[in-house]
């Protein structure tokens, strides 16, 4: 019985996906459409078709990073709802060197633009942390409100100081060729940022589950008083976790400019910051699990229009499925014994002793 419980704790996200697919199939059937035809079109064009699969990976790339923007602060008990605004801040910060630093070779230029994107996102993520530590303001409210500030700031910049002369739509000029991420596959938009997202997911998993820093964040998230007693700086941990989460979302914004758009647009992000919340919830707040979760949500995004063409299913059904996923995750986490589901069973065992952090 204990083995089955541990197996369920490791795989409950899969059961959430299965349940979401089943409930969505019921919605499609109630609308007089064939769910099997819709799902067949979803898999055929989003997974089996070469260009459709490439589009899935393109949409998966920012989701990997925006989900990490939620997962990292969540380990310290902080809820970062500001991934969308942090994406915009990172994109704006990366666009300046991408547009104007024309004397740099390819690799240094890419690294500098990526670093600027991370710093912009980190600074935007740090603001809710400073308000939380200094004034006790809820990071949920402040990070959410800062989204609108960042979006409108970018809208002003691309419609004014950075707007390309004669452009029909608020956008910057095209970034320099040395600031454009290389493509992984010919005739697709799959760029090197996809590999970076996978590597960072692995790095974050190691940081959160196998280091003393991750142990300290876990203790702060569980009980800040115990953390302070154990010698962990609660304020510093909160600030660092939110800044690190912001850096991930900022890098996602930078990669959208450097790898897909090649210029800064008004409303360029398309809600990836908010979708990162869905991915993080589906992953149960666990790095590495965000990889299949991001793939699933990206597949839904690519397949939504396909289902509409093939089976007459409204695109809003995809949004309904994302909502169903969030509700099912929330229900699962309040079930008895599920409080540890946001970690793998081995991680829980490794992190339970509060008095002895790992070396």
N, C-alpha and C positions, 0 to 999 in steps of 0.2 A: 504493500500500500504506500509506504514511504517513497519507494522508487517511482511509482506512478505519479505521486504528488510532485516530486522533483522534476519529472519529465514534463508535467503540465506547466510548472513554473517556467521552464525553459522554452516552451512552445506555445504559450497561450496566445501570442500575437497571431499565430497561424490560424487558431480557432476563431479569433475575432474576424479575420479576413474571410474565412469560410462562412461565418454567420452573416457578415455584411453582404457577401455575394448572394446568399440565400434570401435575405430580406429584400435586397434590391430586385432580385428576380421576381419576387412576389409583387413588388410595385410595378414592374414592367408588365407582368401578366394582368394585373388589375387595370392597366391602361389599354388592354386589348392587343398587346404586342407579344412577340415570341421571345422570351429571354434567352433561349438557346441560340437563336439566330443572332441576337445582339452580342452575346458573349463570344460566339464564334468569330464575328467580325472584329471584335475587340482584340482577340488573340491573334487573328490572322494578320491584321494590319499593324498592330502595335508590337508584335513579337516575332512573327514569322516573315514579314516583309522586310527587306533590307533597309529601305529608307524609313519605314515606320519604326523599326527597331532603333535606327540611328536617332530618330526624333525622340524616342523614349529615353535614350541615354543622355541626349542634350537637356531634356527637362529634368532628368534625374540629378544632373550635376549640381545645380543650385540647391536642390532639395537636400542633398547630402550635407551641405554646409549650413543651411538655415536650420536644419534639424539639430545639428551640433550646437547652434546658437541657443537652443532651448535646453539641450541635454546637459551641457556643462554647468550653467547656473542651477539647473534643477538638482544636481548632485549636492549643492550647498543650500538647498531649500528655497531657491529664488526662482521666480516665474518670469522669464523674459518674454514679453509679448511684443517686443520692439524689433523683431527681425526684419520687418519690412523697412522701417526707417533706417536701420543700420545698413541694410543693403544699399539704400540711396546714398547714405553718407559715404560708404566705401566706394561706390561707383563714382561719385563726384570727386573724392580725394584721388582716386586712381586716374581719372580723366585728365587732370592737370598735367602730370608728367607724360601721360600718353599722347597728349596733344602738342606739347611745346618743347619737350626735351629731345631734340632731334639729333643730338651728337653722340648718342649712346649706342653701343652694339646690342644685338638682339637679346642675349641672355641677361646682361645687367639691366637692360630696360624693362624686361618682363619682371625681374625680381623687384625692381624699385617700384613699379606700378602695383604689383601685388602687395608689397609691404605698405605702400601708401593706402591702398584699399583697406588693409587690416587695421592700420592705425586710425583711419577715419571711422570705421565701424566700432573699434574699441573705444574711441572717445565718445561716440554716441551711446554705446552701451554703459559707459562709466557714469554718465549723467544720472540715470535712475539709481545707481549704486551710491553715489554721493548723497543724493536726496534721501535714500533709505538709511544710510549710516548716520548722516548729519542731522536729519530732521524727522526721521521715522516715517517718511512718506512711502506709501505702497509702491513697490516696483512694478506691479501689474498696471496700475493707473498711469504712472509717469512714463513707463516705456511705451504704453499704448498711445498716449497723447503725443509723444515725441515722433511717432510715425508720421503724423500729419504735418508736423513741422518740417521734417526731412523731405517729404514728398513735395511740399509746396516750395521749399527752398530750391530743390533741383528744378522744379517747374519754372521758377523765376530765373534761375541761372541760364537754362537752355533756351528760354524765351527772351533773354536779354544779353548779358555780357558774353556768354559762350555761343549764342545762336549763330549758325552759319548764314552768311548773307544770301538772301534769296531763297532760303529753305522754305518749303511749303508747310512744314510742320516744326514745332519747337524742338530743335535738336542741335547738337554741337557739330562742328566739322568732323570728318572721318579721322580717326586716330592714326598715328604714324604706323607704318608697316612693322617696325621693330617692336611695337607694343602689342601686336596681335598674336594671340596664342596659336601655336601650330595645331593643325588638325591631325587626328589620329587615323582617320580613314578617308580615302579619296572620295570626293563628290558628296561629302556629308558635312554637317556642322559639329560633329563630335570633336571637341577640342581637348587639350592637355589638362584643362581644369577638372575633367572627369577623373583622371588618374589622381590628381591632387586631392580631390574629395574622398576617394577611397583610402588613400594613404593617411589623410588626416583623421578619418574615422577610426582607423587602426591605432593611430597615435593617441587619440583621445581615450579610446578604450584602455590602452596601457596606462595612461596617466591617471585615469579615474579609479582603476581597479588594482593596480600593481605598484603604486608609489605612495609615499607618505603624504604627498600633496593631495592625492585623491582621498586618502584616509581622513585627512583634516577636513576636506570639504564634506565628506559623508557625515562626520560627527557634527559639524555645524548645521547641516541640514536636518539631522535627527534631533539635536538638542543643543542650542547655543550655549546654555549654562554649563552643561557638561563639557562642551568644547573649550570654553574659557577656563574651566577648572583643569582640563588636561593640557593647558598651555597653548591652545590654538587661538590665534588672533581672529576673532569673529569678524570684525569690521574689515580687516584686510582681505579675508577670504571672500566675503561678499563682493567687495570691489573687484578683486581679481577674477572671480567667476563671471561676473557680468561683463567685465571688459573683455575677457577671453571669448565669451559667447558673442559679443558684438564684433570681435575681430573675425570670427567665422562668417557671420552674416555679411560683414564688409567685404570679405574676400569673395563671397558669392556675387555681390554686386560688381566688384571689379572684374571678375571672370565673365559676367554677362556682357560688359562693355568690351573687354579685350578679346573674347572668344566668339561671341554671337552677333552682337549689334554693331561693333566696331565704331560706335559713336554713342554719346549720351543722349537719351531720348526723354521726353516727358512721359511719365507713366510707363517706364520701360520694364519694371519688375514683374508685372502681371500677377501679383499676389503670392509670389514664392515665399515671402517672409511669413505669411499666414499659413500657407501650406506646410511650411516647416514645422508648425505646431502639430498639425495632424500626423506628420511623419514621426515626430518625437513621441507623441502619445501612443501611436500604434507600436512603436518600438519599446514602449514601456520605460522610456527614459534611459535606454541602454544603448551605448555606442556599440557599433558592429551590427546590432539589430536594425539600426537606421538604414543600412544598405538595402536589405530586401524590402523594408517598408517604403523607402524612397522609390525603389523600382516599381512597386505596386501603384503608388499614387501617380507616378509619371506615366505608367501604362494607362491608367484611367484618363489622364489628361489627353493623351494622344488618341485614345480610342473613343472618347466622347463623341466627336463629330462623326467618326466612322459608324458608331452604333446608330446615330441619327439617320445616316444615309442608307444603311443596310436594313434596319429594322424599324425605322420611324420612331426611335426612342429619343425624347427630348434631351438636349445636352444637360439640362438641369438635373437629370437623374444622377449624373456623375457627382454633382455637388451634394445631392441627397445621400449618395453612398459615403462620401467623406464625412458628412454629419453623422451617419449611422455608425461609422467607425469610431468617432469620438465618443458617442453615447455608449457604445459597447465597451470601450476601454474604461470609461468612467464607472460603469456598472461592475466590470470585472475587478477593478481596484478596490471596491468597497466590500467585496465578498470576503468571508472569513478566510484567513490564511494567505490573502493576496497582497498584504502590505509589503512583502519582500519581493513581489513579482517584478519590480523595476530593476532588480539585479539578478544575475544568474545565481544558482544555488551555491556554487563554489565561492562567488564573490561575497555572498552574505556571510558564509562561514568565515571567510578571511577577514571581514571587516567588523565582526561582532565585538572582539575584545577592544574596549575603548581605552584601556590603560596602557596598551602596548602597541604603538604604531609600527607598521612595517619599516624595515631599514631601507 
